[in-house]
Amino acid sequence: MAQLLDDAPQRAADPAGTEVQVLQAVQGAAAGTAVVRAARAMSLFGEHAAGWLTIGAVGALVDAPRRREWLTAAAGVALAHGASIGVKRVVRRPRPHDPRVQVLVGTPSRLSFPSAHATSTTAAAVLFGALIHKPLVPLLVPPMALSRLVLGVHYPSDVVAGSVLGAAVAVATRRLAQRGTR
């Protein structure tokens, strides 16, 4: 703790340095554990929002009375994912590239901000949670966000921004869907 306090002025001048320190701490806590295996599995599930889109499609198939709602939710997840890709291409922040951070999984691009995994997961948690009347955000978002840090592929601010973007797209999707049913 004393070390963190002593380094406070340096961290304020170098926010990326602070984020690297957080990545180091997360990776240090997860090193050599089943957490890394779980994070890799979550990464695969969330790649291109494929796992969430599959859940939306299955929901539409098995819940015929609410098929339209499931498809709308899945479309919201796809829209959130697309929005994150668009923001990445505008911001162009590179992924963590520091010798103190281990990159433990491959990525489809070198762009980091915002985390598309955090974006699509948050959108899925909000939209699917509303459909099944369960609070999915606290169950799904923190593990996915943490997995991106464990794997060393995002800065903490990337996952926070991704979650905010995903929530915003989910809320907008729900509002538009409600307008369409009036």
N, C-alpha and C positions, 0 to 999 in steps of 0.2 A: 504494500500500500504506500509506504514511504517513497518507493521508487516511482510510482505513478504520480505522486504529488510533486516530486522533484522534477519530473519531466513535463509538467503541465505547460510551462511557457513554450517549450519546443513543440508539443503536440498542437497547441493553438496555432502556431505558425506553419505546421505541416499536417493538415488533416489526413492526407493519405497515409502518413506515417502512423497516426493514431489508428487508422483502420487496419493497417498491417499488423500493429500490435494486437488488436482484437483478433484478427485471423490467427496469429501465432498462438494466442491463448486458447482459442477454440480448438485449433488443431492439436495443441499440446494435451488438452483434456481428453480428446477423442482418439489419440494415437494408439494404434495397436489394439483397438477394440472392435466389437461388432458394430459400433456406430458407423464406422467407415463403410462397412458392407451394406448397412441399411441405407446410408446416404447415397451410395452408388445405385442401389435398387430404386430409390426415390428419384434419382436423376433420370434413369431410364424411363420410369413411369411418366415423368413430367415433360420429357423431351417433346417439343413441338405441341405440347398440351395433349398428346395422344391418349394418355391414360384417362384424363378428364373427359375428353371427347367420346371415348369409348363408353364411359359410365353414362354420359348423356344419351348416347345411342341405345344402350341397353335399357335405360329407364324408359325411353320412348317406345321400345319394343314390348316391354313387359307391363307397362302402365298405360294401356290404351286410352282410358278416359282422360289422362293428362298428357297425352302424346305431344300436343302442341306446346305445353309448358316445358316439357323436357327438351324438346327441340329448340325452343327459345333460349332456355338456359345454356344448352350446348353452344348455340350461336353466340351467346354472350361471352362464353369462355373463349371461343375462337376469335371473337372481336378483341377481347382483352389481350390475347396472345399477339394478334396482329398489331395492336396499338403499342405493345412493348417493343416489337421489332422495329416499328416506325420510329419510336423515340430513340432506340439504340442507334439507328442510322443517322439521326440528326445529332445526337450528343457525341457519339463516337468515342466514348471512354473505353480505354483498353482494359482487359481483364487484369487481375493482379499479376504482376510480374516482378517478384522480389525474391531474392535467394532465401529469405526467411519463411516463405510461404510455399508449401508443397501443393502442386496441382495434381489431384488424385483421380481425375476423370477427363476424358476428352470433351470438347465442346464444338458445336457446329460453326461458331464464329469467334472472333477475337474481341468482340464488343461485350461490354459488361453492364452498362447502365441503361435501363433498369433490368433486374433479373426477370426474365420471361417466366421462369419456373414459379417465382413468387407471385407474379402477376396472374398467371392462369390459375394457380392454386387458390389464391384469394378469391378470384371471380367464381371459381367452382364452389368453394366453400360457402360463399354468400348465396349464390343462385340455387345450388342443389340443397343447401341447408333450408332455404325458404320452402322448397318443394316438399321436403320430408319433415318439416317443422322441427328441426334439430339444430342446435348451435354448432355448426361445423367449423367455424372460423378458429376458435381456440384449439380445436383438435387437429386441424390440418395445416394451418398456416405456419405456426412456430416450428414444427418439425421440418417442413420443406425449406423454410428460410434458413434454419440452422444447418441443414444438409448442404446448402450452397457454400456456407462458410467452412464447414468441415472439409469439403472437397477442394477448397481454395480457388474457386472459380468466380467468386463475387466478393466485393467489399460489402461491409454491413449496410452502407447507404444504398447500395444497389437493391438489396432485398427489401429494405424499408420502402424505397420509392416504388418498387414493383408491387408491393402489397397495397400501397395507396392507389396506384394506377388500377390494379385489379378491382379494388373495392369501388372506385369511381365508375368504372365501366359496368360493373355488376349493378350498381344502383341505377345508372342510366338505362341499362337493359330492362330492369324491372319496371321503371317508370314508363318507358316506351311501350312495353307489353301491356301494362295496365291501361294506358291510353287507348291502345288498340282493341281492348275488350269492352270499352264503354259504349 
